[in-house]
Amino acid sequence: MRRLLTTLVILLVVIIAGMTSLVFLINPNDFRDYMADRVEQKSGYQLAINGDLRWHVWPQLSIIAGQTSLTAPGARKPVVSAENMRLDVKLWPLLSHQLAVKQVMFKNAVIRLTPESEANVPDAPVAPSSSVQPPSELEAGWKFDIDKISVADSLLIWQRGENDQINVRDLNLQLEQNAHRQATLELSSRINRNQRDLIFSLSADLDMKKYPEQFSANVNKFAYELSGADIPAQGIQGEGTMQASYENNSQRLTLSQLALTANDNQLSGSAAATLSGTAEYLVKLDAEKLDLDSLSGWQAKIPGQTAQATKTVTSAPVIARDISKETNNFSILTSFNANLALNVADLTYRSLNIQHFSLLAENHQGKVNLKTLSGTMSPGDFSLPGTLDATQTPVLISLKPVVHNIELGQLLTAYNLPQVLSGSFSMNGDASGQGLSAEDFSQNWSGNAQLSMENAKLNGLNIQQLVQQAITRNNNSVQGLERYEHFTAVKTLQAQGDLQDGILQLSNLVANSDMLTAKGEGTINFPESQSDMNLSVRVTGGWQGNNNLIARLKNTDIPLRVYGPWSQLNYQLQVDQVLRSQLQSEAKSAIQNWIDKNKGSKEGKDLKSLIKQ
């Protein structure tokens, strides 16, 4: 046992002595120019290392470098700059005078993807190619391999436009490759932008056999968490996987087997993008369930509920800006072509539960064709095909809505409008306008439609009750129902609607129910949230009392005007003229009966002459 321990100690001393001798015999600064030359030959980038290189033996044989930068040809700023760099090298290749790097590690580095870091090589005559080839690595006596690249606690600056810069902080990256040019990638970071925080991490397997012509990636894990301004209080988080490939010649990116979750929502599908020339995108997504309300934090306004009680998102500070211009600015659509197909089995939007939602759209540099925008809302359905022109601001939109048996009360709730009217709503029309904001809908849209409703309720106003009570106050020989509801029930309703400058003109309005019939016309003022309807009403049911008067009232049109704000409708009911006519008719009938009984008398002849006059 003692001999074994002695042997092991001697072996350890020999190894330490050998490594120490190696460190003293090989100067790491001899590698500086070689590494810079190899980087420039392979990529064209310039590697600059300031200060002396030095050995670091324990626990890993490494070369420590000072300030390091990597700069593209002609760029004003380096793509990568770091305060220090560590190269973990393999021991045995050094014995044969080869530099094999196991890992290159940057810490607190700054990575710039900005116009200042892009290559900028001026046009110049191309020198004739030399027939003399540079010596290979083995001929030069060196071999320069890198197995793994690590970036820790670093910053990525990505500038997409002149004033559009994204800072990716706390960047941690590990990229490890094998001899078959296959690699594994581990990445995590945090992005803070517009008072929103995005934390994400991913791991992927890369196939670089045909790089740079082509490479692919299998993203087997992607996790993210989004929180901050205008995001629901609980945040948005999820996971995803996908297959990705890129072809450099055609600049085509393909995503397949895409699966992404967002809270309780799941999306799957595929996407492709061709980035050369005018970019072209092809996206196809499917979802069993998609709750947009939970992702946006939208809630319907409940009367009497405080703003604090309904607050579900953290609002960003109010900054003076033109909201309508932001809402109507779709100029980004003019820069690419796209085809989008979205199918959702169960979609929730503004409390509307939509089944079998389908969206099929094409974009040709700002000219959008909505081939299909449809869904079902039990027991009805809707279809909104149309076009959108984003080449000007505000955007121009044209729609041909077709709606069958949709509950109107749900639509009013979705857009926080008073529940003035409810029932099964149908429409077939043609509408166009400028902009997509609520203000645009109420001012800048026009069109026409044939409107109809079934089992409708005019809430807050009982027309039958108004008429019967007015009649009873003027003539107690008839009475109406003793118990009334606070709404007017209408079995069927039809009207022609014409929209212009926010004013909806209703004509040929006809309504029927078991208790009344009505016809007329009027206007609905969307900007001012007011209505003005002129109706002729016949109350055909619910009468008690004088049968003769009831029979006449059932066949008499009573003028009714309903007007004012939607939240508090007013009315004008003209029953005096109707009752006066009825009294005159009754008086004439009574006199005529007396004349018939006294035909031969002088008084009868005089009274008959008076009636004719």
C-alpha positions as CSV (number, residue, x, y, z in Angstrom):
1,M,0.0,0.0,0.0
2,R,2.8,2.3,0.9
3,R,4.5,1.6,-2.5
4,L,1.2,2.4,-4.3
5,L,0.8,5.7,-2.5
6,T,4.5,6.6,-3.3
7,T,3.9,5.8,-7.0
8,L,0.8,7.9,-7.1
9,V,2.6,10.9,-5.5
10,I,5.5,10.6,-7.9
11,L,3.1,10.4,-10.8
12,L,1.3,13.5,-9.6
13,V,4.6,15.4,-9.1
14,V,5.6,14.4,-12.7
15,I,2.3,15.7,-14.1
16,I,2.5,18.9,-12.2
17,A,6.2,19.4,-13.2
18,G,5.3,18.6,-16.8
19,M,2.5,21.1,-16.9
20,T,4.6,23.7,-15.2
21,S,7.4,23.1,-17.7
22,L,4.9,23.3,-20.5
23,V,3.6,26.6,-19.3
24,F,7.1,28.0,-19.1
25,L,8.2,26.6,-22.4
26,I,5.2,27.8,-24.5
27,N,4.5,31.5,-24.5
28,P,0.7,32.1,-25.0
29,N,1.4,35.4,-26.7
30,D,2.8,33.4,-29.7
31,F,-0.9,32.5,-30.4
32,R,-2.1,36.1,-30.6
33,D,-1.2,36.8,-34.3
34,Y,-2.1,33.3,-35.4
35,M,-5.6,33.5,-33.9
36,A,-6.2,36.9,-35.4
37,D,-5.1,35.7,-38.8
38,R,-7.2,32.5,-38.7
39,V,-10.3,34.5,-37.7
40,E,-9.8,37.0,-40.5
41,Q,-9.2,34.3,-43.1
42,K,-12.3,32.4,-42.2
43,S,-14.8,35.2,-41.5
44,G,-13.2,38.5,-42.6
45,Y,-13.6,39.8,-39.1
46,Q,-10.7,41.5,-37.2
47,L,-9.9,40.1,-33.8
48,A,-8.1,42.5,-31.4
49,I,-6.6,41.4,-28.1
50,N,-5.1,44.2,-25.9
51,G,-2.6,43.3,-23.2
52,D,-0.5,40.2,-22.7
53,L,-1.9,36.7,-22.7
54,R,-1.2,34.6,-19.6
55,W,-1.6,31.0,-18.5
56,H,-4.1,29.9,-15.8
57,V,-3.4,26.4,-14.7
58,W,-6.0,25.4,-12.0
59,P,-8.7,24.0,-12.2
60,Q,-8.5,24.2,-16.0
61,L,-5.6,24.9,-18.2
62,S,-6.6,28.2,-19.7
63,I,-5.3,31.3,-21.5
64,I,-6.5,34.6,-20.0
65,A,-6.8,37.6,-22.3
66,G,-7.5,41.2,-21.5
67,Q,-9.8,43.5,-23.4
68,T,-11.0,41.7,-26.6
69,S,-13.0,42.9,-29.6
70,L,-14.3,41.4,-32.9
71,T,-15.0,43.9,-35.7
72,A,-16.6,43.5,-39.1
73,P,-14.7,44.8,-42.1
74,G,-15.2,48.6,-42.4
75,A,-17.5,48.8,-39.3
76,R,-17.2,51.8,-37.0
77,K,-17.9,49.7,-33.8
78,P,-17.0,46.1,-32.9
79,V,-19.7,43.4,-33.1
80,V,-18.4,41.9,-29.8
81,S,-16.4,43.6,-27.1
82,A,-15.5,42.2,-23.7
83,E,-13.3,43.2,-20.8
84,N,-11.8,39.8,-20.6
85,M,-11.7,36.5,-22.5
86,R,-10.8,33.0,-21.3
87,L,-9.7,30.2,-23.6
88,D,-9.8,26.7,-22.0
89,V,-7.3,24.7,-23.9
90,K,-6.6,20.9,-24.2
91,L,-3.4,19.7,-22.7
92,W,-2.3,16.8,-24.9
93,P,-2.5,18.7,-28.2
94,L,-0.1,21.3,-26.8
95,L,2.5,18.5,-26.5
96,S,2.4,18.2,-30.3
97,H,2.5,22.0,-30.8
98,Q,-1.3,22.3,-31.5
99,L,-3.7,24.8,-30.0
100,A,-7.1,23.0,-29.4
101,V,-9.6,25.2,-27.6
102,K,-12.2,23.5,-25.5
103,Q,-14.1,26.6,-24.7
104,V,-14.1,30.4,-25.4
105,M,-15.8,32.3,-22.6
106,F,-16.8,36.0,-22.6
107,K,-18.1,37.6,-19.5
108,N,-19.8,41.1,-19.3
109,A,-19.5,41.3,-23.1
110,V,-21.4,43.8,-25.3
111,I,-22.8,42.4,-28.6
112,R,-23.9,45.0,-31.1
113,L,-26.2,44.3,-34.0
114,T,-26.5,47.9,-35.2
115,P,-25.8,49.8,-38.4
116,E,-22.5,51.0,-36.8
117,S,-21.3,47.4,-36.3
118,E,-22.3,46.2,-39.8
119,A,-19.7,45.5,-42.4
120,N,-19.0,48.5,-44.7
121,V,-16.6,47.6,-47.5
122,P,-16.3,50.3,-50.2
123,D,-16.5,49.1,-53.8
124,A,-13.0,48.5,-55.1
125,P,-11.3,46.6,-57.9
126,V,-11.0,42.9,-57.1
127,A,-7.4,41.8,-57.2
128,P,-6.5,38.8,-59.3
129,S,-6.7,35.6,-57.3
130,S,-3.3,34.1,-56.5
131,S,-2.5,30.6,-57.4
132,V,-0.5,30.3,-54.2
133,Q,-2.7,28.9,-51.4
134,P,-2.0,29.8,-47.8
135,P,-0.5,27.0,-45.8
136,S,-2.9,24.7,-44.1
137,E,-3.1,24.6,-40.3
138,L,-1.2,21.2,-40.1
139,E,1.5,22.5,-42.5
140,A,1.9,25.6,-40.3
141,G,2.3,23.3,-37.3
142,W,-0.8,24.5,-35.6
143,K,-4.4,23.4,-35.3
144,F,-7.1,25.8,-34.0
145,D,-10.4,24.2,-33.0
146,I,-13.1,25.6,-30.7
147,D,-15.5,23.1,-29.1
148,K,-17.6,25.5,-27.0
149,I,-18.4,29.2,-26.8
150,S,-19.8,30.7,-23.6
151,V,-21.2,34.2,-23.1
152,A,-22.2,35.1,-19.5
153,D,-23.9,38.2,-18.0
154,S,-23.6,40.1,-21.2
155,L,-25.6,42.7,-23.2
156,L,-27.0,42.4,-26.7
157,I,-27.9,45.7,-28.5
158,W,-30.2,45.2,-31.4
159,Q,-31.2,48.2,-33.5
160,R,-33.8,47.5,-36.2
161,G,-34.5,51.1,-37.3
162,E,-33.2,54.6,-36.8
163,N,-34.9,55.0,-33.4
164,D,-35.8,51.4,-32.7
165,Q,-33.3,49.8,-30.4
166,I,-33.8,46.8,-28.2
167,N,-31.5,45.9,-25.3
168,V,-31.3,42.2,-24.4
169,R,-29.8,42.1,-20.9
170,D,-28.5,39.3,-18.7
171,L,-27.6,37.3,-21.8
172,N,-26.2,33.9,-21.1
173,L,-25.3,31.6,-24.0
174,Q,-23.6,28.3,-24.5
175,L,-22.8,26.9,-27.9
176,E,-21.1,23.5,-28.1
177,Q,-20.2,21.6,-31.3
178,N,-18.8,18.2,-32.2
179,A,-16.7,16.9,-35.0
180,H,-19.8,16.3,-37.2
181,R,-20.7,20.0,-37.1
182,Q,-23.6,19.4,-34.9
183,A,-24.1,21.7,-32.0
184,T,-26.3,22.3,-28.9
185,L,-27.4,25.8,-27.9
186,E,-28.5,27.0,-24.5
187,L,-29.7,30.6,-24.3
188,S,-31.4,32.7,-21.6
189,S,-31.9,36.5,-21.3
190,R,-34.2,39.3,-20.3
191,I,-35.7,42.2,-22.5
192,N,-37.1,45.4,-21.0
193,R,-38.9,47.6,-23.4
194,N,-41.8,50.1,-23.1
195,Q,-42.1,49.2,-19.4
196,R,-42.6,45.5,-20.2
197,D,-40.3,42.7,-19.1
198,L,-39.8,39.5,-21.2
199,I,-37.8,36.7,-19.6
200,F,-37.0,33.8,-21.8
201,S,-34.8,30.7,-22.2
202,L,-34.4,28.1,-24.9
203,S,-32.4,25.0,-25.7
204,A,-31.9,23.7,-29.3
205,D,-30.0,21.2,-31.3
206,L,-28.3,22.7,-34.4
207,D,-27.2,20.9,-37.6
208,M,-24.4,23.0,-39.2
209,K,-23.2,20.4,-41.7
210,K,-24.0,22.6,-44.7
211,Y,-23.4,25.9,-43.0
212,P,-23.4,28.7,-44.2
213,E,-25.5,27.6,-47.2
214,Q,-28.0,25.9,-45.0
215,F,-28.6,25.1,-41.3
216,S,-31.4,23.8,-39.2
217,A,-32.4,23.8,-35.5
218,N,-34.6,21.7,-33.3
219,V,-35.9,23.9,-30.6
220,N,-36.8,21.3,-28.0
221,K,-37.6,23.8,-25.2
222,F,-38.6,27.4,-25.2
223,A,-40.0,29.1,-22.1
224,Y,-41.0,32.7,-21.6
225,E,-42.8,35.1,-19.1
226,L,-44.1,38.5,-20.1
227,S,-45.2,41.2,-17.5
228,G,-45.5,44.9,-17.2
229,A,-47.5,47.8,-18.6
230,D,-50.8,46.9,-20.4
231,I,-50.2,43.2,-19.5
232,P,-52.7,41.3,-17.3
233,A,-51.7,41.3,-13.6
234,Q,-50.9,37.6,-13.6
235,G,-48.7,38.1,-16.7
236,I,-48.5,35.9,-19.8
237,Q,-46.3,32.8,-19.7
238,G,-45.9,29.7,-21.7
239,E,-43.7,27.2,-23.5
240,G,-43.0,26.1,-27.1
241,T,-41.2,23.8,-29.4
242,M,-40.5,23.9,-33.2
243,Q,-38.3,22.8,-36.1
244,A,-36.5,25.6,-37.9
245,S,-34.3,25.6,-41.1
246,Y,-32.7,28.4,-43.1
247,E,-31.4,28.5,-46.7
248,N,-28.9,31.2,-47.3
249,N,-29.2,31.4,-51.1
250,S,-32.9,32.0,-51.1
251,Q,-32.9,33.6,-47.6
252,R,-35.9,31.3,-46.7
253,L,-36.7,30.6,-43.1
254,T,-39.1,27.7,-42.4
255,L,-40.8,26.8,-39.1
256,S,-42.6,23.5,-38.8
257,Q,-44.1,21.4,-36.0
258,L,-44.7,24.7,-34.2
259,A,-46.4,24.4,-30.8
260,L,-46.8,27.3,-28.4
261,T,-48.7,27.9,-25.2
262,A,-49.8,31.2,-23.7
263,N,-51.4,30.8,-20.2
264,D,-54.2,28.3,-21.0
265,N,-54.1,28.8,-24.7
266,Q,-52.4,26.6,-27.2
267,L,-51.4,27.3,-30.8
268,S,-49.9,24.9,-33.4
269,G,-49.0,25.2,-37.0
270,S,-46.2,26.2,-39.4
271,A,-44.7,29.3,-40.9
272,A,-42.3,30.2,-43.7
273,A,-40.6,33.5,-44.7
274,T,-38.6,34.5,-47.8
275,L,-36.5,37.6,-46.8
276,S,-34.9,38.4,-50.1
277,G,-36.4,41.4,-52.0
278,T,-39.9,42.1,-50.8
279,A,-40.4,39.8,-47.9
280,E,-43.0,37.1,-48.2
281,Y,-44.6,35.3,-45.2
282,L,-46.8,32.2,-45.1
283,V,-48.4,31.5,-41.7
284,K,-50.8,28.7,-40.8
285,L,-52.0,28.4,-37.2
286,D,-54.6,26.2,-35.5
287,A,-55.9,26.3,-31.9
288,E,-58.4,24.3,-29.9
289,K,-58.9,27.2,-27.5
290,L,-57.9,30.9,-27.7
291,D,-59.0,33.3,-25.0
292,L,-58.0,36.8,-26.1
293,D,-59.6,38.3,-23.0
294,S,-57.3,36.5,-20.6
295,L,-54.3,37.6,-22.7
296,S,-55.4,41.3,-23.0
297,G,-57.0,41.6,-19.5
298,W,-60.2,42.9,-21.1
299,Q,-63.4,43.0,-19.0
300,A,-66.9,44.2,-19.7
301,K,-67.8,47.4,-17.8
302,I,-70.4,46.7,-15.1
303,P,-72.6,49.7,-14.1
304,G,-71.7,51.0,-10.6
305,Q,-68.4,49.0,-10.4
306,T,-65.4,51.2,-9.6
307,A,-62.5,51.5,-12.0
308,Q,-60.2,50.0,-9.3
309,A,-62.4,46.9,-9.0
310,T,-62.2,46.3,-12.8
311,K,-58.5,47.0,-13.2
312,T,-56.8,43.8,-14.4
313,V,-53.7,45.3,-16.2
314,T,-50.9,47.6,-15.2
315,S,-51.4,50.7,-17.2
316,A,-48.5,52.6,-18.8
317,P,-48.1,56.3,-18.0
318,V,-50.3,58.6,-20.0
319,I,-48.2,60.3,-22.7
320,A,-49.6,63.0,-25.0
321,R,-50.0,61.5,-28.5
322,D,-52.5,61.1,-31.3
323,I,-54.1,57.8,-30.5
324,S,-56.2,57.7,-33.7
325,K,-53.1,57.9,-35.8
326,E,-51.5,55.0,-33.9
327,T,-54.7,53.0,-34.3
328,N,-55.0,53.6,-38.0
329,N,-51.3,53.3,-39.0
330,F,-50.9,50.0,-40.8
331,S,-48.1,51.2,-43.0
332,I,-45.9,48.3,-41.9
333,L,-48.2,46.1,-44.2
334,T,-46.8,47.9,-47.3
335,S,-43.3,46.4,-46.8
336,F,-44.2,42.7,-47.3
337,N,-46.5,40.1,-48.8
338,A,-48.2,37.5,-46.6
339,N,-50.8,34.8,-46.5
340,L,-52.4,34.0,-43.1
341,A,-54.7,31.1,-42.2
342,L,-56.0,30.9,-38.7
343,N,-58.5,28.4,-37.4
344,V,-59.7,28.4,-33.8
345,A,-62.2,25.9,-32.5
346,D,-63.2,28.0,-29.5
347,L,-62.4,31.7,-29.5
348,T,-63.2,34.2,-26.8
349,Y,-63.1,37.9,-27.7
350,R,-64.6,40.7,-25.7
351,S,-66.8,38.2,-23.8
352,L,-68.0,36.8,-27.2
353,N,-67.8,33.0,-27.4
354,I,-67.1,32.2,-31.0
355,Q,-66.9,28.6,-32.3
356,H,-65.2,27.5,-35.6
357,F,-63.5,30.8,-36.1
358,S,-61.7,31.1,-39.5
359,L,-59.5,33.8,-40.8
360,L,-58.0,33.6,-44.3
361,A,-56.2,36.8,-45.5
362,E,-53.8,37.9,-48.2
363,N,-51.5,40.9,-48.1
364,H,-49.8,42.4,-51.2
365,Q,-47.7,45.3,-50.0
366,G,-50.6,46.9,-48.1
367,K,-53.5,45.7,-50.2
368,V,-55.2,43.2,-47.9
369,N,-57.9,40.8,-49.1
370,L,-60.0,39.3,-46.2
371,K,-61.2,36.2,-48.1
372,T,-62.7,34.7,-45.0
373,L,-63.5,36.1,-41.5
374,S,-66.3,33.9,-40.1
375,G,-67.5,32.0,-37.1
376,T,-70.6,30.7,-35.3
377,M,-72.1,32.2,-32.2
378,S,-74.8,29.8,-31.0
379,P,-77.3,29.6,-32.5
380,G,-76.2,32.0,-35.3
381,D,-73.2,32.7,-37.4
382,F,-71.4,35.6,-39.2
383,S,-69.2,36.3,-42.1
384,L,-67.2,39.5,-42.7
385,P,-65.3,39.3,-46.0
386,G,-63.8,42.5,-47.3
387,T,-60.7,44.4,-48.2
388,L,-58.2,46.8,-46.5
389,D,-56.0,49.4,-48.1
390,A,-53.0,50.3,-45.8
391,T,-51.2,52.3,-48.4
392,Q,-52.6,55.5,-46.9
393,T,-53.5,56.7,-43.4
394,P,-56.1,56.3,-42.1
395,V,-56.5,52.8,-43.5
396,L,-59.4,52.3,-45.9
397,I,-61.7,49.3,-45.2
398,S,-64.6,47.8,-47.1
399,L,-66.7,45.0,-45.6
400,K,-69.8,43.0,-46.6
401,P,-71.2,41.7,-43.3
402,V,-73.6,38.8,-43.3
403,V,-75.0,38.0,-39.8
404,H,-77.6,35.4,-38.9
405,N,-79.3,35.1,-35.5
406,I,-76.6,36.7,-33.4
407,E,-77.6,37.9,-29.9
408,L,-77.5,41.7,-30.1
409,G,-77.1,42.1,-26.4
410,Q,-73.7,40.3,-26.5
411,L,-72.4,42.6,-29.2
412,L,-73.5,45.7,-27.1
413,T,-71.7,44.3,-24.1
414,A,-68.6,43.6,-26.1
415,Y,-68.2,47.3,-27.0
416,N,-69.5,48.6,-23.6
417,L,-72.7,50.0,-25.1
418,P,-76.0,50.2,-23.1
419,Q,-78.3,47.2,-23.3
420,V,-81.0,49.3,-25.0
421,L,-82.1,46.5,-27.4
422,S,-81.6,42.7,-27.2
423,G,-82.7,39.8,-29.3
424,S,-81.7,37.6,-32.2
425,F,-80.1,39.9,-34.8
426,S,-79.6,39.4,-38.5
427,M,-78.0,41.7,-41.1
428,N,-77.0,41.7,-44.8
429,G,-75.1,44.8,-45.8
430,D,-72.3,46.6,-47.4
431,A,-70.1,49.1,-45.4
432,S,-66.9,51.0,-45.9
433,G,-64.9,53.7,-44.1
434,Q,-61.6,55.1,-42.8
435,G,-59.9,53.8,-39.7
436,L,-60.6,51.2,-37.1
437,S,-61.0,53.1,-33.9
438,A,-64.3,53.5,-32.2
439,E,-64.3,57.2,-33.2
440,D,-63.9,56.2,-36.8
441,F,-66.8,53.8,-36.7
442,S,-69.0,56.5,-35.4
443,Q,-67.9,59.2,-37.8
444,N,-66.1,58.0,-40.9
445,W,-68.1,55.0,-42.0
446,S,-71.0,54.7,-44.4
447,G,-73.1,51.9,-45.9
448,N,-76.5,50.2,-46.0
449,A,-78.0,47.0,-44.7
450,Q,-81.2,45.1,-44.4
451,L,-81.8,44.6,-40.7
452,S,-84.1,42.2,-38.9
453,M,-84.6,40.8,-35.4
454,E,-86.6,38.1,-33.7
455,N,-87.7,37.9,-30.1
456,A,-86.4,41.4,-29.5
457,K,-86.7,43.5,-26.3
458,L,-86.6,47.2,-26.1
459,N,-85.3,47.5,-22.5
460,G,-86.4,50.3,-20.2
461,L,-89.5,51.3,-22.2
462,N,-92.8,49.5,-22.4
463,I,-94.7,51.0,-25.3
464,Q,-97.9,49.0,-24.7
465,Q,-98.0,50.2,-21.1
466,L,-97.4,53.9,-22.2
467,V,-100.3,53.8,-24.7
468,Q,-102.8,52.0,-22.4
469,Q,-102.0,54.2,-19.4
470,A,-102.4,57.3,-21.5
471,I,-105.8,56.1,-22.9
472,T,-107.0,55.1,-19.4
473,R,-106.2,58.6,-18.0
474,N,-108.4,60.2,-20.7
475,N,-111.2,57.6,-20.9
476,N,-111.8,55.3,-17.9
477,S,-114.1,53.0,-20.0
478,V,-111.1,50.9,-20.9
479,Q,-108.2,49.6,-18.9
480,G,-104.9,47.9,-19.7
481,L,-103.0,45.1,-18.0
482,E,-102.4,45.5,-14.3
483,R,-98.9,44.1,-14.4
484,Y,-96.2,45.2,-16.9
485,E,-92.6,44.3,-17.7
486,H,-90.0,47.0,-18.0
487,F,-89.4,46.3,-21.7
488,T,-91.3,46.1,-24.9
489,A,-91.4,42.6,-26.4
490,V,-91.3,42.4,-30.2
491,K,-91.7,39.1,-32.0
492,T,-90.3,40.2,-35.3
493,L,-88.7,43.5,-36.5
494,Q,-87.5,44.5,-39.9
495,A,-85.9,47.8,-41.2
496,Q,-83.7,49.3,-43.9
497,G,-80.6,51.0,-42.5
498,D,-78.4,53.6,-44.2
499,L,-75.3,54.8,-42.4
500,Q,-73.6,58.2,-43.2
501,D,-71.2,60.2,-41.1
502,G,-72.2,58.3,-37.9
503,I,-76.0,58.7,-38.5
504,L,-77.9,55.5,-39.1
505,Q,-81.2,56.3,-40.9
506,L,-83.8,53.6,-40.3
507,S,-86.7,53.4,-42.8
508,N,-89.5,50.9,-43.6
509,L,-89.5,49.8,-40.0
510,V,-92.1,47.2,-39.2
511,A,-92.5,45.5,-35.8
512,N,-95.0,42.9,-34.6
513,S,-95.9,41.1,-31.4
514,D,-98.8,39.5,-29.6
515,M,-99.7,42.8,-28.0
516,L,-98.8,45.5,-30.6
517,T,-97.8,46.4,-34.1
518,A,-95.6,49.3,-35.1
519,K,-94.2,51.0,-38.2
520,G,-92.2,54.1,-38.8
521,E,-88.7,55.5,-39.3
522,G,-86.0,57.3,-37.3
523,T,-82.3,58.0,-36.8
524,I,-79.6,56.6,-34.5
525,N,-76.8,59.1,-33.8
526,F,-73.7,57.1,-32.9
527,P,-71.3,60.1,-32.1
528,E,-73.8,61.5,-29.6
529,S,-75.3,58.2,-28.5
530,Q,-78.8,59.3,-29.1
531,S,-81.9,58.1,-31.0
532,D,-85.0,59.8,-32.5
533,M,-87.8,57.4,-33.7
534,N,-91.2,58.3,-35.0
535,L,-93.6,55.4,-34.8
536,S,-97.3,54.6,-35.5
537,V,-98.3,52.1,-32.8
538,R,-101.4,49.8,-32.6
539,V,-101.9,48.1,-29.3
540,T,-103.8,44.9,-30.3
541,G,-103.9,43.1,-26.9
542,G,-104.2,43.5,-23.2
543,W,-107.4,45.6,-23.2
544,Q,-110.4,45.4,-20.9
545,G,-113.6,47.4,-20.8
546,N,-115.7,49.0,-23.5
547,N,-115.7,46.6,-26.4
548,N,-116.6,49.2,-29.0
549,L,-113.7,51.4,-27.9
550,I,-111.3,48.5,-27.7
551,A,-112.2,47.4,-31.2
552,R,-111.6,50.9,-32.5
553,L,-108.2,51.2,-30.6
554,K,-107.0,47.9,-32.0
555,N,-107.3,49.4,-35.5
556,T,-106.1,52.9,-34.7
557,D,-102.5,54.1,-35.3
558,I,-101.3,56.1,-32.3
559,P,-98.3,58.5,-33.0
560,L,-95.3,57.8,-30.7
561,R,-92.0,59.5,-30.7
562,V,-89.1,57.9,-28.8
563,Y,-86.0,60.1,-28.5
564,G,-83.0,61.1,-26.4
565,P,-79.8,59.5,-25.1
566,W,-79.7,55.7,-25.1
567,S,-79.2,55.5,-21.3
568,Q,-82.4,57.5,-20.7
569,L,-85.0,57.5,-23.5
570,N,-87.8,60.0,-23.6
571,Y,-91.2,59.7,-25.3
572,Q,-94.1,61.8,-26.7
573,L,-97.5,60.1,-27.0
574,Q,-100.4,61.7,-28.8
575,V,-103.6,60.1,-27.6
576,D,-105.8,63.2,-27.2
577,Q,-106.5,63.4,-30.9
578,V,-107.3,59.7,-31.1
579,L,-109.8,60.0,-28.2
580,R,-111.3,63.2,-29.5
581,S,-111.9,61.4,-32.8
582,Q,-113.4,58.5,-30.9
583,L,-115.7,60.8,-29.0
584,Q,-116.8,62.5,-32.1
585,S,-117.5,59.2,-33.7
586,E,-119.5,58.0,-30.7
587,A,-121.5,61.3,-30.7
588,K,-122.3,61.0,-34.4
589,S,-123.3,57.4,-33.9
590,A,-125.7,58.3,-31.1
591,I,-127.2,61.2,-33.1
592,Q,-127.6,59.1,-36.1
593,N,-129.5,56.5,-34.1
594,W,-131.9,59.2,-32.8
595,I,-132.4,60.5,-36.4
596,D,-133.2,57.1,-37.6
597,K,-135.9,56.8,-34.9
598,N,-137.4,60.2,-35.7
599,K,-137.2,60.3,-39.5
600,G,-140.6,62.0,-40.0
601,S,-140.2,64.8,-37.4
602,K,-139.1,68.3,-38.1
603,E,-136.4,68.0,-35.4
604,G,-135.0,65.0,-37.0
605,K,-134.7,66.6,-40.4
606,D,-133.1,69.7,-38.9
607,L,-130.5,67.7,-36.9
608,K,-129.6,65.6,-40.0
609,S,-129.0,68.7,-42.0
610,L,-126.8,70.0,-39.2
611,I,-124.7,66.8,-39.1
612,K,-124.1,67.0,-42.9
613,Q,-122.9,70.6,-42.5
